[in-house]
Amino acid sequence: MSRSRHYDIVIVGGGLAGLAMAAGMADLPLRVALVEAGPVSAECPEPGEGVDSYDPRVSAITLASQQLLAQVGAWEAIATARICHYTDMQVWDAEGTGEVHFQADEVNADNLGHIVENRLVLAALADQVHNATNIRLYDNAPVAGMSYAGAQATLTLESGDSLEADLLVAADGANSRVRQWADFATREWSYKQKALVTTVKMSASHAYTAWQRFLPTGPLAFLPLGATDAPDRYCSIVWSADTAYAEQLLSLDDEAFKKALGQAFEGRLGEVEAASRRFSFPLQQRHAVDYVKPGIALVGDAAHSIHPLAGQGINLGFKDVAALQEEIRRALARDEALGSLAVLQRYQRRRKGDNLAAMAAMDGFKRLFGETALPVRWLRNTGMKLVNQTAPLKRQLIRKAMGF
Ligand SMILES: Cc1cc2nc3c(=O)[nH]c(=O)nc-3n(C[C@H](O)[C@H](O)[C@H](O)COP(=O)(O)OP(=O)(O)OC[C@H]3O[C@@H](n4cnc5c(N)ncnc54)[C@H](O)[C@@H]3O)c2cc1C
């Protein structure tokens, strides 16, 4: 028999953004529902050893994101798992001598962030949600449809149950159905690139550095991973490449791929000793024109998806979550309706400009480094050297990379 229920807040999507949103509501006097199409598990497999023991999806978590995860009670569990801090970021141009080297020391910090397997963050957040007495979790429960009239959203689950919300938070990812059902306009374009993701074991130390080499076909990142057998020699690879080249890389046999990867990285970390299975993700830039309508707010990739070249996607998503949580608390303190446009527009004002600036920067980098004309190459190499030598500018960029 299908049922109808009413909640103060319904969050659709139990990815990183949706789970963080829910976990931050655990101490509030609100009835909250979290609806996720797949399973939501607080269990994480034992770390194991070797390249196949890692989640292929990892994130560079900035200090700002770490603060949000600590605030919602999830960081403690993440910090004791297999994660890796990075103290340096090194970025260089394949077509010249331009190089930028950021160091935590330059801003008197211990590190610039951590590389964390997504499944660890998901499990730590899920644990908080499972333990919250005011959150009803609907997992393995795809939302099949939605009606939206007069600021009131009603969701229909595949099971036939329907859920009404005073505030509906759409955290259902880049292809958000909620965003489409509620008729939010977006601006989007394809980069005509795919991101190839794999885990590798190198013969030399990753030196606790996030490395990125800009090739004309797209950026190649080596992100340091923690390990028990060879603590500083595993890396997660994010190799963004024009679609045809990415397909070619995906089709190579293991030996040929390891060779191509080593060459593309100029052998900076020695030989590629082992590589796990390869996965790929199409890359698209998409930005909702508005993040809010009466009774609905978009967060995370549902509001914006960007090129992974600076590892900012979920870091921006966590900032959305932090801002919306603060506005919900403020609305409760002032006895304002949670779904009112005045409350939600405060959230949008805080986030849209920052997200837009990050997206414009990623797009600019992508175009700048895709350019092979000599004057542009000269200009960007000179620019990189200048940045590297200008201490105040560099400190400002480092703080930005840390999420502040
Ligand atoms: C290769 C690659 C590398 C990246 N590296 C980084 C990095 O280093 N740092 C960083 O900050 N970001 C990175 N990103 C971006 C980051 O992964 C995303 O920004 C982030 O995963 C988005 O999280 P989300 O919760 O908004 O959406 P998602 O992770 O897409 O979660 C959406 C959830 O909604 C659920 N859902 C969808 N539809 C429905 C429905 N109808 N009913 C119920 N549930 C539904 C889905 O099952 C899913 O669980 C990277 C991205 C790529 C592609």
Ligand as a Chemical Component Dictionary entry (heavy atoms), coordinates in Angstrom:
data_LIG
# 
_chem_comp.id                   LIG 
_chem_comp.type                 NON-POLYMER 
_chem_comp.pdbx_formal_charge   0 
_chem_comp.three_letter_code    LIG 
# 
loop_
_chem_comp_atom.comp_id 
_chem_comp_atom.atom_id 
_chem_comp_atom.alt_atom_id 
_chem_comp_atom.type_symbol 
_chem_comp_atom.charge 
_chem_comp_atom.model_Cartn_x 
_chem_comp_atom.model_Cartn_y 
_chem_comp_atom.model_Cartn_z 
_chem_comp_atom.pdbx_ordinal 
LIG C1  C1  C 0 37.213 12.261 -12.833 1  
LIG C2  C2  C 0 36.689 13.194 -11.811 2  
LIG C3  C3  C 0 37.526 13.612 -10.780 3  
LIG C4  C4  C 0 37.054 14.498 -9.805  4  
LIG N1  N1  N 0 37.901 14.905 -8.816  5  
LIG C5  C5  C 0 37.462 15.811 -7.897  6  
LIG C6  C6  C 0 38.326 16.291 -6.839  7  
LIG O1  O1  O 0 39.498 15.935 -6.733  8  
LIG N2  N2  N 0 37.818 17.198 -5.950  9  
LIG C7  C7  C 0 36.532 17.657 -6.055  10 
LIG O2  O2  O 0 36.136 18.509 -5.251  11 
LIG N3  N3  N 0 35.701 17.207 -7.018  12 
LIG C8  C8  C 0 36.119 16.299 -7.939  13 
LIG N4  N4  N 0 35.273 15.856 -8.908  14 
LIG C9  C9  C 0 33.882 16.296 -8.901  15 
LIG C10 C10 C 0 33.069 15.534 -7.870  16 
LIG O3  O3  O 0 33.252 14.139 -8.026  17 
LIG C11 C11 C 0 31.595 15.898 -7.985  18 
LIG O4  O4  O 0 31.484 17.305 -7.882  19 
LIG C12 C12 C 0 30.777 15.249 -6.863  20 
LIG O5  O5  O 0 30.854 13.849 -6.896  21 
LIG C13 C13 C 0 29.312 15.664 -6.971  22 
LIG O6  O6  O 0 28.624 15.207 -5.840  23 
LIG P1  P1  P 0 27.044 15.358 -5.731  24 
LIG O7  O7  O 0 26.673 14.741 -4.433  25 
LIG O8  O8  O 0 26.638 16.758 -6.018  26 
LIG O9  O9  O 0 26.471 14.493 -6.962  27 
LIG P2  P2  P 0 26.605 12.916 -7.225  28 
LIG O10 O10 O 0 27.844 12.361 -6.682  29 
LIG O11 O11 O 0 26.336 12.747 -8.691  30 
LIG O12 O12 O 0 25.401 12.293 -6.387  31 
LIG C14 C14 C 0 24.068 12.364 -6.820  32 
LIG C15 C15 C 0 23.277 11.271 -6.116  33 
LIG O13 O13 O 0 21.894 11.414 -6.441  34 
LIG C16 C16 C 0 21.325 10.144 -6.670  35 
LIG N5  N5  N 0 20.183 10.303 -7.580  36 
LIG C17 C17 C 0 20.178 10.757 -8.852  37 
LIG N6  N6  N 0 18.930 10.732 -9.364  38 
LIG C18 C18 C 0 18.101 10.270 -8.373  39 
LIG C19 C19 C 0 16.705 10.021 -8.297  40 
LIG N7  N7  N 0 15.874 10.235 -9.332  41 
LIG N8  N8  N 0 16.204 9.526  -7.130  42 
LIG C20 C20 C 0 17.021 9.311  -6.052  43 
LIG N9  N9  N 0 18.364 9.526  -6.081  44 
LIG C21 C21 C 0 18.891 10.006 -7.230  45 
LIG C22 C22 C 0 22.449 9.344  -7.316  46 
LIG O14 O14 O 0 22.256 7.955  -7.160  47 
LIG C23 C23 C 0 23.675 9.866  -6.564  48 
LIG O15 O15 O 0 23.968 9.092  -5.417  49 
LIG C24 C24 C 0 35.732 14.978 -9.889  50 
LIG C25 C25 C 0 34.884 14.558 -10.918 51 
LIG C26 C26 C 0 35.368 13.694 -11.894 52 
LIG C27 C27 C 0 34.467 13.267 -13.029 53 
# 
loop_
_chem_comp_bond.comp_id 
_chem_comp_bond.atom_id_1 
_chem_comp_bond.atom_id_2 
_chem_comp_bond.value_order 
_chem_comp_bond.pdbx_ordinal 
LIG C1  C2  SING 1  
LIG C2  C3  SING 2  
LIG C2  C26 DOUB 3  
LIG C3  C4  DOUB 4  
LIG C4  N1  SING 5  
LIG C4  C24 SING 6  
LIG N1  C5  DOUB 7  
LIG C5  C6  SING 8  
LIG C5  C8  SING 9  
LIG C6  O1  DOUB 10 
LIG C6  N2  SING 11 
LIG N2  C7  SING 12 
LIG C7  O2  DOUB 13 
LIG C7  N3  SING 14 
LIG N3  C8  DOUB 15 
LIG C8  N4  SING 16 
LIG N4  C9  SING 17 
LIG N4  C24 SING 18 
LIG C9  C10 SING 19 
LIG C10 O3  SING 20 
LIG C10 C11 SING 21 
LIG C11 O4  SING 22 
LIG C11 C12 SING 23 
LIG C12 O5  SING 24 
LIG C12 C13 SING 25 
LIG C13 O6  SING 26 
LIG O6  P1  SING 27 
LIG P1  O7  DOUB 28 
LIG P1  O8  SING 29 
LIG P1  O9  SING 30 
LIG O9  P2  SING 31 
LIG P2  O10 DOUB 32 
LIG P2  O11 SING 33 
LIG P2  O12 SING 34 
LIG O12 C14 SING 35 
LIG C14 C15 SING 36 
LIG C15 O13 SING 37 
LIG C15 C23 SING 38 
LIG O13 C16 SING 39 
LIG C16 N5  SING 40 
LIG C16 C22 SING 41 
LIG N5  C17 SING 42 
LIG N5  C21 SING 43 
LIG C17 N6  DOUB 44 
LIG N6  C18 SING 45 
LIG C18 C19 SING 46 
LIG C18 C21 DOUB 47 
LIG C19 N7  SING 48 
LIG C19 N8  DOUB 49 
LIG N8  C20 SING 50 
LIG C20 N9  DOUB 51 
LIG N9  C21 SING 52 
LIG C22 O14 SING 53 
LIG C22 C23 SING 54 
LIG C23 O15 SING 55 
LIG C24 C25 DOUB 56 
LIG C25 C26 SING 57 
LIG C26 C27 SING 58 
# 
